[in-house]
Amino acid sequence: MNVLFLPIEIKTREFFPKLFLISRALKKNIDCFIGDKIAVNRAIRYFKKGAYFHKSINKKDNAYILDIKSKVDTYISLDEEFGFATTNKKQLKNYLDIRSSYENVKNVDRIYNWGKFDQSVWKKKYSPFTSKFLISGAPRLDIWKKKIYSVIFKNEIHDLKKKYKKFIFIPSTFISSKKKLNQMIKVERQITKKKELLKKRINAKIFEFKLFNEFLKLIRLLSRDFSDLNIVIKPHPTEDPKDWIKNTNKYKNVYIDTKFELTPYIAAAELVIFNSSISGVQSVLMNKKTICYSNLRQKDSLRSFPNKFGVICKSYNSLKKVIKINPTNNFNINLKEIKKRIHISKKYSSDIILDDLIKNFRFNKKCNKKKYLIFFRINSILFKIDNFLNTVFKYKTDNKVELNQPLQTMKEKLGTGINKNEIDLFFKKLHYTEYKTLSYGKNGYLIYK
């Protein structure tokens, strides 16, 4: 039984795009397993074949990739950290020094690219493996399409509009405390060996901390001058929302909200204000009124590409005027510029990836599922019993220690976890019913036709 394994690390970023990918996969007779890394690795040990779709091939992931490759037929990757948003090709090359390695590119089977820009850098850096790179866009782009997001986020958009009425949305991708800044600089010193690159990356982190403080000033002024509007801030998953709360709780019309994925906030807002975030590009592609704001010099930013879009304001007075005259995007000009970096077409990115799996990795071959599913159900029950006994009696099992687990806690990365009701609700919104779901321990589900 060939299965497409889809590990989730940051739920608010990855869950809905991967569920959409699954909805397209099922229509092509590809069965999928979605869950946190522990659940997915557990399922791989059962199926012992399929394709593992990961978010990156980090330099430090070599042992992990080899371990997974020993269990599955195909290892594919698409970088979720928006390397294409770096300022230029040199910075993307430096970024890939950390996010990839020669050995990892050699060991994986396919690396999907957001567009021509990042593909050209990947190919030049890893010229012996040019055939491994394929432009696909990303499943995240699929849910930015109005016909998709207006359906799957209908309730969330309604709830946000009902709660906040007319609001300005500020998506944060900053560093929100001096403590966090020091932690990130410490990590940079550990992973970045080239002195020149290390200096640039540290300066970039300092710049992101300065942006946080600059936006705190901006929020104070917006709260005062636009009391008829609410201001909703969504911190990045790597930020601590408490940093925002303690700095904004004195403003009556400012709210910190991390409940949903980014898309419904953009869809529900009157206006989006951002800096150095791909959310600015998303906002423009969703044809939302968008302002890029900062009076800081951008020379230290390593991801300034998004700052080309929307209405660019370098002072509060200019931003204030723009808000009052009700800004609009020059959508066609922005789209032309965005297409230089991101592959945008009528075809879903999910379908490009799945069609590649079918064509080049023979992935939808028919097999006898019945036997696999019978033993899968039995194995799932036995695992749940074992897990329950382990919880009660605290005995040590012979389960292998999972490799490469994230440093942040599950609560920080996955919130309330992954549950069947969310999966069913998603497919219900798409009016898709031709599937079945089987759980396999905590936070893991086989979804098949």
N, C-alpha and C positions, 0 to 999 in steps of 0.2 A: 504494500500500500504506500504509494508516494504521497508525502505530506509536505506542505509548505509551512515551515516553522517560523513564527513571527514573535520574537521576544519583545516585550514592552519594558522600557526603562523609565521614561517620564510619561506618565499616563496622559496628562493634559496636552502633551505635544503629539503623542504617537497613536493613541487609542483609536480615535475616529478615522484618521487616514488609513490605518491598517484594517479596520472593520470594513471600510469601503473597498479596499483591495480584496478582502475576503469575499465580499458580495460579487465582485467581478470574477474572482477565481472560481467560485462555485458554479457560475454560468458556463465556465470552460472545463467543468468536471475536474477541478483541482481541489482536493481536500486540504484543510488548514488547521494548524494548532496555534492558538494565541495564548499568551500568558506572561508572567514575569520570568526572569531568566532561570530561576530554580525549577519552575514548573515545566518550561520548555526543555531544559536539559534532561529532566526526568522522563519526558515523553520521547525524546530522541533515543534514550537507552532502550525504550520499548520497541519503537518502530525500526530503528537501525537503518533507515534510508529516508531519502527526501531531500529537500533544499532548505538551508538555514539562511534567513534574510536578516542581516544585522545592520546596525546604524552606522558602523564605522569599521576601519581596520587599524585601530590605534597601534602605534609602534610597540607598546607594551603588551599587545594582545597576541603575540606570536604563539605562545604555549596554548592559549585558549583556542585559537583558530585551528591549530594542529589537532587538539583534542576533539573538537567538533567535527573536523574533516575525517577523523578516523571512524566516525559514526554515521555520517550522511554522505550522499552522493555529490551534492552541490553546495557551495558556499557563495552567497551573493551579498553585495553590500551597496548601500547608498548613504552617503554622509548626511546626517541630519543637522549638522552644526552650521550649515550655510557657508561653507568655504567660498562659494561663488560670490558672496557679499563682501569679500576682502577688497581693499582699495584698488589693487592692481595685481598683475600676474606674479611679480616678485614676492609680494606678501602672501599670495596663495601658495607659492612654492615653499616659503618658509613655514606656512601653516601645515603643509603636507609632510614636512620633516617630523612633525609631532603626530599627525593624524594617520600616518602610513609608514610603511617600510618596504624595502625591496623584497624581503622574505615574505611579507604578508601578501603583497601583490602577486608574487609567484605562487603562493599557496591557494589563493581564492580563485574562483572560477569566473566571476563577473563583477565588475564595478560599474554601477550606473551613475550617470552624470546629470546634473541639473541642466546643463546647456553646453554650447560650444566653448564658452570661456573656460570653465573648469576642466572640460575634457582635454582641451589643448595643453593645459599645464600638466595634467596627469600623464598624457601621452609623451610629452617631452621629457618629463622626469623619469618615466619608466618605459623607455622606448622599446625594450625587448618584448613588452607585453601589450602592445597597442591594440591587439585584437580583443583584449579583455574589457575594454572601455566602450560603453554604449550610452548614447544620449537618450534619456527617458523622461526628463522632468522628475516629478515626485508625486506620490499619492496625496501629499498634502495640498498640491496644486489642484487636485480634483475636487476637494471639498471647498475650495475658494470660488468655484463656479456657482453662480446664483441659483441655478436650477437644482443644485445639490444642497448648498448650505441653507437655503430657504426652507428646505424640507426637513433635513436632519436636525437643524437647530431651531425649528419653528417655535418650540415651547420655551427654549432658553432666551431667544430674542424677545418673545412676548414678556417673559418674566423680568428681563432687564429693563425693558421700556416701562413696564408697570411699576417697578421698584424705583427707578431713577428718573423717570420722565425724560426730559431733554437733558442730555449729558455730553460732556467732553470726555473722550477716552484717552488715557495716557498709558501705553504699554511700556513697561520699564524693562530695560536690559542692562541695568547699571550695576555698580557695586555699592551696596547700601549701608556699609559701616566701615569704620577704620579697622575693626577686628577682622572682617571678611577680606578687606584689602590686604592686610598683612598675611593672612592665610594663603591667599591666592599668589602673592609674591613669593612666599616660601615654596609653594608647589612649582612655580615657574623656575625657581633656582634649581629645583631637583630634576626637572624634565628638559630644560633648555640648556644645552652645553655651549653653544656658540655665544661669545660675549656680546657681539653686536646685536644679534637677534634677541638675546636675553634683555638687553637694555631697551629695545623697542617694545618688547612684550610687557615689561614692567611699566614703562611709560604709558602704554595702552591701558593697563589696569588703573593707574593713577588718573588717567583721563576719564575712565568710566566712573570713578569715585567722584571726580569733579562734576561730571554730568548729573549725578544723583543730587549733589548739593545745589547745582544750578536749577534743576527742576523743582527742588523744594522751594526755592525763591519764586519760581514761575507759578507754582501752585498757590502760594500765598497771595500773589497779585491777582491771579485768575479768580480765586475765591472772593476777593474783595470787589473786583470790578465787574464780575459776571455772577452776581448773587442769584440771578434768575435761572442759572444753569447749575446742574450738579457736575462734579468732577470725579470720575471713576478711574482708579489706578489699579492695574494688574501687574504685580511684581513678577519677574522672571522666576522659574522654578528654583534657580540657584540662589535667589535672594530670600531673606527672612522678612516676611510681611510685617513682623513686629517693628522692624526698623522704620517702615513707612508709617505705621500706626502711631508710634510715639512722636513722630515729627509732624503729623497732620491732624491729630485728634482734636485740636482746638478749633478747627474749621468746620462749620456746620454743614457745608455742602460738599465736603470731600469724603470719599469712601474708598476703602481698600477692599478689593474683591478678587478672589482666586478660585471661585467655585467652578467656572467653566473653562473650556478650551477658548483660545483667543478669538476665533472667528465670530461667535455670536456677539461679543462686545463691540467689534468693529461694525457689524451689521446693524446693531441697535443704536449706536452713537450718532450724534449730530455731526461730530467732528473728531478727528484723530490727530493728536499732537505727539510726535516721536522724535527720536534721534538715534542714529547708528543701529537701527533695528530693522529686520526684514519685515516686521509688521507694517512699516511704512510702504513697502512694495506691495504687500498683501492688501492694504487699505486702498491703494491706487487701483489695483487690479479688480477690487470689488466696487470700484467707482465711488468711493466714499470721499468726502471732503477731507483733505489731508494737509497738515502743516509740519514741515521739518523745522525744528527750533533749536538754536544754540548760538550764543555769542562767543563760545570758546573756539580757539583755533583747532582745526581738524587734523593738523599734521600728526598728532599722536594716535589718532584712531586707526585701527587695523581693519575696520569694516565700514568705511564711509560710503560705499557704493549706494546704499539705500537713501543717503542724504541728497541725492540728485532729484528726488521725486516729491511731488506735492508742491505746495507753496513754501518757498524757503524764506524764513524770517530769522534775522540775526540780532534782533533787539525786541524787547517786550513791546515797545511802542508800535513797531511795525506789525507785530503779531496781533496786538489789540485792534488795530485798524482792519486787518484782514478778517478777523472774526466778525467784526461789525458789518463788513460789506458782503458777508456770506460767500466765502471762497468756493470756487469750483475747480476741478482738475482739468487740465488739457489732456484728456484721456489718450487720444491717438498719439500725441508726441511722447507721452510717458510710456505707452505700450511699446512703441518702436524702440525706445532706449532699453526697456526691461528685457525685450526679446534678445538683446545682445548677450545677456547673461543666462536667461531662463528659457527652456524649451516650452513654448506655449502653443498648443494646437487644439483642434476640435476633438481629437482622440484623447481619451483618458491616459494619463501617465501609467496608471495601474495596468491598463490593457497592453501598453508597450512592454512593460516588464513581464507580464504573464505570457504574452505571445512569444517573447524571447525564450522564456523557460520551455514552452511547448516546442518551438521550432529547433532550438539549439541544444536543449538538454532533455528532449523527449519526455516531457513531464506529465502529460495527461494520458499515459498508457493505461489501458484498462487492466484491472486485476481483480482477484477474488477478495472483496472486502469482508465478506461475511465471517470468514475465519478470523481475520484480524480483529474485527469488532467484538466478537464473542470473547476472545482472550483479553482484549482491551478492557471490557467491562469487568471481567473477573479480576484483572490486575488492578484496576481502579479501586474496586471494593477492598481488596487485600491491602492496598496502600493506605486507604482511609482508616482501616482497622489498626494497622501498624502505627499510623500517625497518632491516632487516638490513644493507644496504649503507651506510646512514647510520651505523650503529653501528661498522662496520668502518673506513670511510674518512673518517668525520666531515665529510662534505660538507653543505652547506646545502641544504635542500629548499625548495620554494615553498609548503609548508604554512603556513596562516595561524597566527599566534600566538593561542593560546587566551586568551579573556578571562576575567577574574574568577577566577583560580586561587587556591586557599586558601593562606594564609601558612605553615601547618604542612606538614611534609614528607609525602610519600605514606606512608612507613612509620608515621608517627605517626597518620595518619588512616585508612589502609587496611590496616595490618599487612602480611600476606603478599600482599595484593592480592585480586582477585576471580578465581576459577578455576572451570572447568566442573564439576569433581568435586563442589564444594560445592553447586552448583545441582542437579546430578543427585541427590545424596544427599538434599537437601531434598525434592524432588518424590517420591523413592522412599519417604520416610517418610510422605508424604501419600497414598501408593498412587496417584499420578498419573503416567501414562505417555504420555498423548496429546500429546506435544510434541516439538519438535526444537530443537537449539541450534546456532548458528553463531557462531564467534568473529570479531571484527573488530578485529584488532590486540590489544594488551595491555589487559587489564581491561575488555573490552567484549563483550557477547553479545546476539545477536538470538535471542529465544525465541518460537517460533511454533507453530501447530497445523497 
